[in-house]
């Protein structure tokens, strides 16, 4: 089982089938997290 976690607020975004336990970090749809992503890549 794989888990997708927001890299800023640590909320679980989704799960996905994987071989073994895996954790992936992405950005959720919260406005505050999206703003951090925009300023981090600028």
DRENTORKOL-3810 file (N, C-alpha, C; in nm, 4 decimals):
REM DRENTORKOL-3810
@n.u->0.0842; n.v->-0.1174; n.w->0.0000; ca.u->0.0000; ca.v->0.0000; ca.w->0.0000; c.u->0.0884; c.v->0.1233; c.w->0.0000
@n.u->0.0612; n.v->0.2137; n.w->-0.0884; ca.u->0.1341; ca.v->0.3391; ca.w->-0.0949; c.u->0.0465; c.v->0.4524; c.w->-0.0445
@n.u->0.1072; n.v->0.5499; n.w->0.0164; ca.u->0.0349; ca.v->0.6644; ca.w->0.0703; c.u->0.0928; c.v->0.7913; c.w->0.0106
@n.u->0.0055; n.v->0.8807; n.w->-0.0352; ca.u->0.0473; ca.v->1.0112; ca.w->-0.0864; c.u->0.0151; c.v->1.1138; c.w->0.0214
@n.u->0.1184; n.v->1.1864; n.w->0.0665; ca.u->0.1057; ca.v->1.2814; ca.w->0.1764; c.u->0.1457; c.v->1.4204; c.w->0.1277
@n.u->0.0722; n.v->1.5218; n.w->0.1752; ca.u->0.1080; ca.v->1.6603; ca.w->0.1422; c.u->0.2400; c.v->1.6952; c.w->0.2090
@n.u->0.3317; n.v->1.7515; n.w->0.1344; ca.u->0.4641; ca.v->1.7846; ca.w->0.1877; c.u->0.4614; c.v->1.9036; c.w->0.2838
@n.u->0.3515; n.v->1.9786; n.w->0.2877; ca.u->0.3441; ca.v->2.0959; ca.w->0.3740; c.u->0.2586; c.v->2.0736; c.w->0.4985
@n.u->0.1401; n.v->2.0136; n.w->0.4853; ca.u->0.0520; ca.v->1.9978; ca.w->0.6015; c.u->0.0438; c.v->1.8537; c.w->0.6508
@n.u->0.1075; n.v->1.7605; n.w->0.5813; ca.u->0.1109; ca.v->1.6191; ca.w->0.6192; c.u->-0.0250; c.v->1.5502; c.w->0.6147
@n.u->-0.1240; n.v->1.6090; n.w->0.5470; ca.u->-0.2517; ca.v->1.5406; ca.w->0.5274; c.u->-0.2341; c.v->1.4273; c.w->0.4277
@n.u->-0.3106; n.v->1.3202; n.w->0.4455; ca.u->-0.3088; ca.v->1.2109; ca.w->0.3486; c.u->-0.3953; c.v->1.2528; c.w->0.2304
@n.u->-0.3366; n.v->1.2554; n.w->0.1112; ca.u->-0.4069; ca.v->1.2962; ca.w->-0.0096; c.u->-0.4788; c.v->1.1766; c.w->-0.0706
@n.u->-0.4106; n.v->1.0634; n.w->-0.0792; ca.u->-0.4670; ca.v->0.9455; ca.w->-0.1449; c.u->-0.3826; c.v->0.8239; c.w->-0.1097
@n.u->-0.4303; n.v->0.7073; n.w->-0.1489; ca.u->-0.3523; ca.v->0.5842; ca.w->-0.1375; c.u->-0.3479; c.v->0.5199; c.w->-0.2748
@n.u->-0.2495; n.v->0.4342; n.w->-0.2965; ca.u->-0.2382; ca.v->0.3661; ca.w->-0.4239; c.u->-0.1777; c.v->0.2280; c.w->-0.4016
@n.u->-0.2118; n.v->0.1333; n.w->-0.4887; ca.u->-0.1562; ca.v->-0.0009; ca.w->-0.4743; c.u->-0.0090; c.v->-0.0027; c.w->-0.5150
@n.u->0.0752; n.v->-0.0582; n.w->-0.4300; ca.u->0.2182; ca.v->-0.0693; ca.w->-0.4594; c.u->0.2682; c.v->-0.2033; c.w->-0.4086
@n.u->0.3854; n.v->-0.2402; n.w->-0.4510; ca.u->0.4521; ca.v->-0.3572; ca.w->-0.3955; c.u->0.5294; c.v->-0.3110; c.w->-0.2732
@n.u->0.4777; n.v->-0.3412; n.w->-0.1555; ca.u->0.5413; ca.v->-0.2953; ca.w->-0.0328; c.u->0.4836; c.v->-0.1622; c.w->0.0118
@n.u->0.5351; n.v->-0.1136; n.w->0.1234; ca.u->0.4891; ca.v->0.0132; ca.w->0.1800; c.u->0.5739; c.v->0.1256; c.w->0.1226
@n.u->0.5082; n.v->0.2259; n.w->0.0648; ca.u->0.5794; ca.v->0.3384; ca.w->0.0056; c.u->0.5086; c.v->0.4678; c.w->0.0454
@n.u->0.5851; n.v->0.5747; n.w->0.0554; ca.u->0.5305; ca.v->0.7067; ca.w->0.0856; c.u->0.5766; c.v->0.8034; c.w->-0.0221
@n.u->0.4819; n.v->0.8748; n.w->-0.0806; ca.u->0.5119; ca.v->0.9765; ca.w->-0.1815; c.u->0.4652; c.v->1.1111; c.w->-0.1277
@n.u->0.5394; n.v->1.2156; n.w->-0.1582; ca.u->0.5032; ca.v->1.3499; ca.w->-0.1128; c.u->0.4658; c.v->1.4358; c.w->-0.2324
@n.u->0.3483; n.v->1.5002; n.w->-0.2220; ca.u->0.2987; ca.v->1.5923; ca.w->-0.3236; c.u->0.2402; c.v->1.7128; c.w->-0.2495
@n.u->0.1651; n.v->1.7961; n.w->-0.3204; ca.u->0.1020; ca.v->1.9127; ca.w->-0.2587; c.u->-0.0491; c.v->1.8968; c.w->-0.2700
@n.u->-0.1203; n.v->1.9157; n.w->-0.1583; ca.u->-0.2657; ca.v->1.9015; ca.w->-0.1594; c.u->-0.3305; c.v->2.0265; c.w->-0.2209
@n.u->-0.4633; n.v->2.0312; n.w->-0.2191; ca.u->-0.5356; ca.v->2.1414; ca.w->-0.2824; c.u->-0.5673; c.v->2.2573; c.w->-0.1886
@n.u->-0.5168; n.v->2.2522; n.w->-0.0650; ca.u->-0.5402; ca.v->2.3644; ca.w->0.0262; c.u->-0.4665; c.v->2.4876; c.w->-0.0256
@n.u->-0.5331; n.v->2.6022; n.w->-0.0138; ca.u->-0.4748; ca.v->2.7262; ca.w->-0.0661; c.u->-0.3403; c.v->2.7579; c.w->-0.0005
@n.u->-0.3302; n.v->2.7374; n.w->0.1314; ca.u->-0.2056; ca.v->2.7698; ca.w->0.2017; c.u->-0.0904; c.v->2.6826; c.w->0.1527
@n.u->-0.1184; n.v->2.5569; n.w->0.1211; ca.u->-0.0133; ca.v->2.4675; ca.w->0.0720; c.u->0.0263; c.v->2.5043; c.w->-0.0707
@n.u->-0.0721; n.v->2.5403; n.w->-0.1523; ca.u->-0.0433; ca.v->2.5823; ca.w->-0.2898; c.u->0.0410; c.v->2.7091; c.w->-0.2909
@n.u->0.0130; n.v->2.8011; n.w->-0.1980; ca.u->0.0920; ca.v->2.9246; ca.w->-0.1902; c.u->0.2363; c.v->2.8941; c.w->-0.1520
@n.u->0.2556; n.v->2.8009; n.w->-0.0589; ca.u->0.3916; ca.v->2.7631; ca.w->-0.0198; c.u->0.4649; c.v->2.7009; c.w->-0.1380
@n.u->0.3961; n.v->2.6202; n.w->-0.2153; ca.u->0.4577; ca.v->2.5566; ca.w->-0.3321; c.u->0.4992; c.v->2.6628; c.w->-0.4333
@n.u->0.4150; n.v->2.7641; n.w->-0.4524; ca.u->0.4479; ca.v->2.8714; ca.w->-0.5455; c.u->0.5688; c.v->2.9512; c.w->-0.5009
@n.u->0.5786; n.v->2.9789; n.w->-0.3722; ca.u->0.6926; ca.v->3.0565; ca.w->-0.3225; c.u->0.8185; c.v->2.9715; c.w->-0.3138
@n.u->0.8038; n.v->2.8404; n.w->-0.2970; ca.u->0.9204; ca.v->2.7519; ca.w->-0.2879; c.u->0.9877; c.v->2.7342; c.w->-0.4233
@n.u->0.9080; n.v->2.7382; n.w->-0.5303; ca.u->0.9651; ca.v->2.7159; ca.w->-0.6630; c.u->1.0079; c.v->2.8460; c.w->-0.7297
@n.u->0.9762; n.v->2.9595; n.w->-0.6689; ca.u->1.0116; ca.v->3.0891; ca.w->-0.7288; c.u->1.1553; c.v->3.1264; c.w->-0.7024
END
